[in-house]
Amino acid sequence: MRPFWLQQALDERPEAICPPLQGDARCQVCIIGGGYTGLWTALMLKRARPDLDVLLIEADLCGAGASGRNGGCALSWSAKYFTLQQLFGAVEASRLVIESERSIGAIGAFCQAEGIECDFRLDGTLYTATNTAQIGSTDAVVAALEQRGLSSFRRLPLQQVQRLAGSQRHLEGWFSPIAATVQPGKLVRGLRRAALAKGVRIHEGTPMTRLEHGAPAQVHTAGGRVRADRVVLGLNAWMARQFPAFERSVAIVSSDMVITEPCPQALADIGLSSGISVLDSRLFVHYYRNTPDGRLMLGKGGNTFAYGGRLPAVFDQPSPYCDLLQRTLAQFFPTLAEVPLAASWNGPSDRSVTGLPFFGRLDGQANVFYGFGYSGSGVGPCHMGGQILCSLALGLDNPWTRSPLVRGPLGRFPPEPIRYLGSLLVRDAIRRKERAEDRGLRPLALDVRLARFAAAAGKADKG
Ligand SMILES: Cc1cc2nc3c(=O)[nH]c(=O)nc-3n(C[C@H](O)[C@H](O)[C@H](O)COP(=O)(O)OP(=O)(O)OC[C@H]3O[C@@H](n4cnc5c(N)ncnc54)[C@H](O)[C@@H]3O)c2cc1C
C-alpha cells in the first residue's frame, strides 16, 4: 500500500521508476536508501563536489519509507535542549539547536531554488497542553533557551492559542515561528528529481542484499554489484534488521495517522487556516496540521512495536488505530466529526535511547558511514544528517565530523524479549496515565514511574 502523501505525489506527477541495477557498477560514493537522509546526502555531496560520481540505490521507490509517509511537521531541536545539553554540553547543544533551526529555513530555500512544490509553509508550531497535568511542561525548556539567548518561543494568550490551533481543547500554548509543514511525499520526490538533475545515478527497486567491506567496498544487489570508494547507509528503521550490531540501538515503533477529505470551510470556521503544526505535551504526542487543499491530518506515535527490529506487515497498511484517531479528531474538532476520512496509515520510526539520531563508521571501517535513529522527528533534522554524512564521506574536518553526534549510538535497549515486553508495559502505563490525566484523575504511582522510562528522550517525538 502506498501511503497517502506518496500516492498523492505520484498521482500529481507520475514519473518513470529509475530502473533497477543490472550488472556491475562503479562509483565514488554509493548511498543506500532513498529517503530524506540518503537524498540530502547525495545532494550535499554534489553541491560540495559537482564532479563526484554518486550512485544511490533504493529497495522500493524513493520515498517509500518514512520520508513519504510522515506528518510533514519540520521542527527544530529546541525542545530537545535539555537532552542535548546533558549529552553534549552547553556549547554543542546551542550549536545544534541553531543548526536545526537553520535547516528548516534551508529546506524551504532549497525547494524554492529547485522548484520543488511541496507545500512548504513556514508558519510555526504550537506546543500546547490538552489536560491540566500537561500545563507548564514546556516552561522549563523555554526558560533554559531564553537564558542562553536561544528561545524563539513566546507564550500566547489562551484565546489566541485556541484560535490558532482551531480547538478549545488546548489549555496553554507556546508558539515558535521557526517550524514548517510540508507535503512529505512531494518533498522526497522533489529531492529525488533534484538529485537526478545534478547527475546522481539512482536505481529504484534495488535492495542491497549484502555489504562487503574493503577498498572499494562492494554493495551486492539481486541483479548486480556496486563497487564504491565510500558507502553511506541511510536505512532508517531497516538498519537494525540488516546490521544486527544495531539491533539494540533503536526500538522500531509506529506513528499512526489519519487525514480527512477536503473541508476548507470547516477549517476556516474554526480558525485553522495557516500551515502551523500543533503538538500537545503527551509522551506520545498528538500532532496535527492542515493542508493547503483544506484537509486535516492528525497523528499519534507510540502504538505498534516491532519485535527484534523485524518490521511487521502492519507498518505498511491502513492504521489499526484509525478508529481511535478518528475519535480523537472529533474530540479536538467537534465540528469536523462528520467529515469523512480520506486515508489512514502508519509507518516505522527508529527510536533511539536518547531520542536523537546518531552517526558513525560501520564496523570501524574508514569508508562506510551510517546515520539513523531520528526517533520520529526527522523531517527537519535529516537535512542536518545529510550535512553530517556528506562531511564524513568527504573526509572533512568540520563541526559536523567533530560533533558527538558521530560517536554512534549512545545507549542500548535491553535484549529481546525484554525490550518488546518492556515497551508494551511502558506504553500501556503511559496510556493509563494519560487517560487518567485527561479525566482529571490522579494516575497510579506505578504508571507514573513506568512512564518515566519513555520520558527520558524528551518532548516532541512523534514515534
Ligand atoms: C508515520 C510517521 C510520521 C512521522 N511524522 C513526522 C513528522 O511529522 N515530523 C518529523 O520530523 N518526523 C516525522 N517522522 C519521522 C521521519 O519521517 C523520519 O525521521 C525520516 O523520514 C527518516 O528519513 P530516512 O531517509 O532516514 O528514512 P526513510 O525515509 O525510511 O528511508 C530509508 C529508505 O531505505 C530503504 N531501504 C531499506 N532497506 C534497504 C536496502 N536493503 N537497500 C536499499 N534501500 C533500502 C527504504 O525502502 C527507505 O526508502 C514520522 C515517521 C513516521 C513513520
The ligand as an SDF file (V2000), in Angstrom:
LIG
                    3D

 53 58  0  0  0  0  0  0  0  0999 V2000
    4.0580    7.8110   10.3450 C   0  0  0  0  0  0  0  0  0  0  0  0
    5.2610    8.6940   10.6180 C   0  0  0  0  0  0  0  0  0  0  0  0
    5.0650   10.0320   10.9330 C   0  0  0  0  0  0  0  0  0  0  0  0
    6.1600   10.8620   11.1440 C   0  0  0  0  0  0  0  0  0  0  0  0
    5.9410   12.2000   11.3260 N   0  0  0  0  0  0  0  0  0  0  0  0
    6.9860   13.0390   11.3960 C   0  0  0  0  0  0  0  0  0  0  0  0
    6.7870   14.4430   11.4710 C   0  0  0  0  0  0  0  0  0  0  0  0
    5.6770   14.9510   11.4060 O   0  0  0  0  0  0  0  0  0  0  0  0
    7.8910   15.2290   11.6220 N   0  0  0  0  0  0  0  0  0  0  0  0
    9.1440   14.7110   11.6530 C   0  0  0  0  0  0  0  0  0  0  0  0
   10.1000   15.4760   11.8010 O   0  0  0  0  0  0  0  0  0  0  0  0
    9.3730   13.3930   11.5010 N   0  0  0  0  0  0  0  0  0  0  0  0
    8.3340   12.5440   11.3640 C   0  0  0  0  0  0  0  0  0  0  0  0
    8.5620   11.2150   11.1990 N   0  0  0  0  0  0  0  0  0  0  0  0
    9.9490   10.7320   11.0710 C   0  0  0  0  0  0  0  0  0  0  0  0
   10.5570   10.9820    9.6850 C   0  0  0  0  0  0  0  0  0  0  0  0
    9.6440   10.6070    8.6960 O   0  0  0  0  0  0  0  0  0  0  0  0
   11.8510   10.1860    9.5360 C   0  0  0  0  0  0  0  0  0  0  0  0
   12.7200   10.5040   10.5910 O   0  0  0  0  0  0  0  0  0  0  0  0
   12.5800   10.4440    8.2200 C   0  0  0  0  0  0  0  0  0  0  0  0
   11.7190   10.3340    7.1190 O   0  0  0  0  0  0  0  0  0  0  0  0
   13.7340    9.4610    8.0740 C   0  0  0  0  0  0  0  0  0  0  0  0
   14.2640    9.5590    6.7720 O   0  0  0  0  0  0  0  0  0  0  0  0
   15.3040    8.4800    6.3060 P   0  0  0  0  0  0  0  0  0  0  0  0
   15.7330    8.8360    4.9300 O   0  0  0  0  0  0  0  0  0  0  0  0
   16.3650    8.3290    7.3310 O   0  0  0  0  0  0  0  0  0  0  0  0
   14.4800    7.1210    6.3030 O   0  0  0  0  0  0  0  0  0  0  0  0
   13.4090    6.5560    5.2530 P   0  0  0  0  0  0  0  0  0  0  0  0
   12.6360    7.6100    4.6050 O   0  0  0  0  0  0  0  0  0  0  0  0
   12.6620    5.4670    5.9330 O   0  0  0  0  0  0  0  0  0  0  0  0
   14.3280    5.9400    4.1320 O   0  0  0  0  0  0  0  0  0  0  0  0
   15.0020    4.7050    4.2680 C   0  0  0  0  0  0  0  0  0  0  0  0
   14.9160    4.0290    2.9270 C   0  0  0  0  0  0  0  0  0  0  0  0
   15.7780    2.8920    2.9010 O   0  0  0  0  0  0  0  0  0  0  0  0
   15.1810    1.9440    2.0370 C   0  0  0  0  0  0  0  0  0  0  0  0
   15.7920    0.6460    2.2850 N   0  0  0  0  0  0  0  0  0  0  0  0
   15.5990   -0.1720    3.3440 C   0  0  0  0  0  0  0  0  0  0  0  0
   16.3620   -1.2750    3.2090 N   0  0  0  0  0  0  0  0  0  0  0  0
   17.0600   -1.1320    2.0560 C   0  0  0  0  0  0  0  0  0  0  0  0
   18.0260   -1.9330    1.3660 C   0  0  0  0  0  0  0  0  0  0  0  0
   18.4170   -3.1150    1.8340 N   0  0  0  0  0  0  0  0  0  0  0  0
   18.5240   -1.4780    0.2090 N   0  0  0  0  0  0  0  0  0  0  0  0
   18.1310   -0.2830   -0.3030 C   0  0  0  0  0  0  0  0  0  0  0  0
   17.2250    0.5090    0.3080 N   0  0  0  0  0  0  0  0  0  0  0  0
   16.7110    0.0970    1.4650 C   0  0  0  0  0  0  0  0  0  0  0  0
   13.7060    2.0150    2.3970 C   0  0  0  0  0  0  0  0  0  0  0  0
   12.8960    1.4900    1.3660 O   0  0  0  0  0  0  0  0  0  0  0  0
   13.5180    3.5040    2.6110 C   0  0  0  0  0  0  0  0  0  0  0  0
   13.0290    4.1590    1.4550 O   0  0  0  0  0  0  0  0  0  0  0  0
    7.4830   10.3410   11.0490 C   0  0  0  0  0  0  0  0  0  0  0  0
    7.6810    8.9910   10.7680 C   0  0  0  0  0  0  0  0  0  0  0  0
    6.5830    8.1680   10.5480 C   0  0  0  0  0  0  0  0  0  0  0  0
    6.8220    6.7260   10.2020 C   0  0  0  0  0  0  0  0  0  0  0  0
  1  2  1  0
  2  3  1  0
  2 52  2  0
  3  4  2  0
  4  5  1  0
  4 50  1  0
  5  6  2  0
  6  7  1  0
  6 13  1  0
  7  8  2  0
  7  9  1  0
  9 10  1  0
 10 11  2  0
 10 12  1  0
 12 13  2  0
 13 14  1  0
 14 15  1  0
 14 50  1  0
 15 16  1  0
 16 17  1  0
 16 18  1  0
 18 19  1  0
 18 20  1  0
 20 21  1  0
 20 22  1  0
 22 23  1  0
 23 24  1  0
 24 25  2  0
 24 26  1  0
 24 27  1  0
 27 28  1  0
 28 29  2  0
 28 30  1  0
 28 31  1  0
 31 32  1  0
 32 33  1  0
 33 34  1  0
 33 48  1  0
 34 35  1  0
 35 36  1  0
 35 46  1  0
 36 37  1  0
 36 45  1  0
 37 38  2  0
 38 39  1  0
 39 40  1  0
 39 45  2  0
 40 41  1  0
 40 42  2  0
 42 43  1  0
 43 44  2  0
 44 45  1  0
 46 47  1  0
 46 48  1  0
 48 49  1  0
 50 51  2  0
 51 52  1  0
 52 53  1  0
M  END
$$$$
